[in-house]
Structures are given as structure tokens and as C-alpha cells.
Amino acid sequence: MSCSANTINSIYIPTVKVSYSVDKIMLLFWRHGLGKVNRVDFVPIIKENDIECPYFKQAFLYVDSKSAWHPDIVKSIEEGQPYKIYPNKDEAFEHLRDEKEYWLILKNKCPVPYTTTTLNVHQLANNLALLEQQMAEREAQLTERELELTEREAQLTERELELTERELEIAKREALVTELEAVNTRLSNFNRDRTVDDNDENMEEIKAYNFVNSLDNVLKMMKKAHNEYNGYIESEEVDYDDNYEEYSRSDRINNDEDDECCEYCQMNKKLVLYNWRCEDGGLCKDCADLLTEGDE
């Protein structure tokens, strides 16, 4: 759909010298018969790095409601072409005449509507500054909230890593328990296969072997041996008996010539059980109680 003079109420000049005022532009348009300008909005030209151009600015012109733009301007806009004018070509004063300067006139695609207000320009500028300050404060709050969210995300990630590590540790423990259960099952099956009748000459020896090699009894003997070993390791160099007599750790071992070496604990003690697992094997009272506890 083509534009008409009634629908084009605002035009746009991309570059005009900063020296031009609103009254000057209105006068030039009236002098050239291009239309009666009712309002001019200037907008600075921003270059790279947010630097304002010091020589030129943009101008948005609005025609008076009782007037219209020149038909040539309307025709160029309808054809999608800029309309060129030479604002100072016909100046009467030679020092003001400029035959090279020209303006390109385009359609203003985003006109700012008219408004009525009792505020002056200073009040409007102050209100604008207050709005900008509020926007800056809200942006600072949003930035702070974004930082908080980032910190919380980092904490969540750290907790997820901790949970993953705990799950791996639990999985390792479950695998170890499963392996121990499998070993216990194999030992139980092995012990069951080794069961013999009461008339077997080697029954006592095989029962002792099954007892010693079962998982529960192996763990029990390890614990007993560990406790006995810790009993001989004290933090003090010298101990005292009930009568406060001082003696060394070497005195704890019975070195009597009548004592023999226990096959299990390898300590010189009085043997109470002979021919254990072999012809020359003997056990002291403590080891005999430990190893024959399940036979009662």
C-alpha cells in the first residue's frame, strides 16, 4: 500500500550540522516551500565506543496539522528513494551561501507521538534522571542476585560431587561385603565337603582343621592375637605390680626352663594340649581355650 501526504506526518534527516537550530530548520523549509514544520526533534549521532559525533546530529521533523509536505517529497518516499535538497544554495548573503551542502530526506518510521504536559524541560530532565537512577539500582540488584544464584549453583555442584563420592564408597563397601560373603560361602562348602564319619581315624584332626580355617574362627583368632599383641605394647617404659615393685617388660614372658613353645602363639608357656595338628605340636592354656571353644 502506497503512502500519501496525509499519512506521512514526519520525515527524517540523517545528518545536519550541529549549528542548525529548530527555528533555522523551520525557516529553511518554509523558504523552500517544502511544508510548514511544527516540531523538530534532534538526536545525537553515536559513533564507536559510545562517542557522540561533535559535528553532526539527526533531525526528525513533524509537519503542521494544517499543512503537508511538498508533493516531490511524498513521491520520493513512495518510490523508496531519498529526497535531496540544498538548504543554503539560494542564500542572499554570499558568506552564508553553500552550493555543496545537501540534506537527504527520508520517512520517519518510528515517529514519537505528541503529548501534553504542564512540566517544563527541566522537570522532564529531572524525572528522566530519577528513572535512570532507579533503573541502575535495579540492575545492581539483579547483578547481585545473579551472583547469589551462581554461588548456590556452585554449592549444589559441590554437594553433588560429595554425594557421588559417598555413593562410590558405599558401592566399594557393598562389593567388599559381597566378596566376603562369597568367600564365607566357599569356606562353608569346603568344610561341609570335608565332614567325615565318627569312625574315621583322622576325625579329630579334620574337625580341628575345619574349626581353624572357618572364616568366623579365623577372624576371632586374629582379634585375640591382636589384643594379646597390644597388651605388650604400653606407652610407659616401666610398669608396677600391685606391691608397687618395678619390673621391665621382659619380665612378663615366662622364661622358666620347664616351659615349652606354644605352636600357635609362639610364646614360652606351660603346654596343656599336645599333638595338636601334628605329633610335636602343643598349645598353651590360652590358645587351647581359644581354639577348642567351639567343641564344647
SULRASUL-V148807 format. One line per field, one symbol per residue. ss: DSSP state (h for helix, s for strand, l for the rest). phi: phi as a letter, one per 30 degrees, with the letter a starting at -180 (. if undefined). Layout:
ss=???
phi=???
This chain:
ss=lllllllllssssssssllllhhhhhhhhhhlllllsssssssssslhhhlsssssssssssslllllllhhhhhhhhllllsssllllllllhhhllllllssssslllllllllllllhhhhhhhhhhhhhhhhhhhhhhhhhhhhhhhhhhhhhhhhhhhhhhhhhhhhhhhhhhhhhhhhhhhhhhhhhlllllllllhhhhhhhhhhhlhhhhhhhhhhhhhhhhhlllllllsslllllsslhhhhlllllllssllllllsslsssslllllllssshhhhhhhlhhhl
phi=.ddbdddccbbbcebbddddcddddeddddddickddcabccbdcccdihcdddcbbcbccbdddcbadeeddddddddicdccbcdcdcdddddcdbdcdbcccbdddbdcddbcacdddddddddddddddddddddddddddddddddddddddddddddddddddddddddddddddddddddddddddddbdddddcddddddddddcddddddddddddddddddcccdcdbcbddcicdbcddddddcddddbddddchcdbddbbchciadcdbbddddddddcdddd
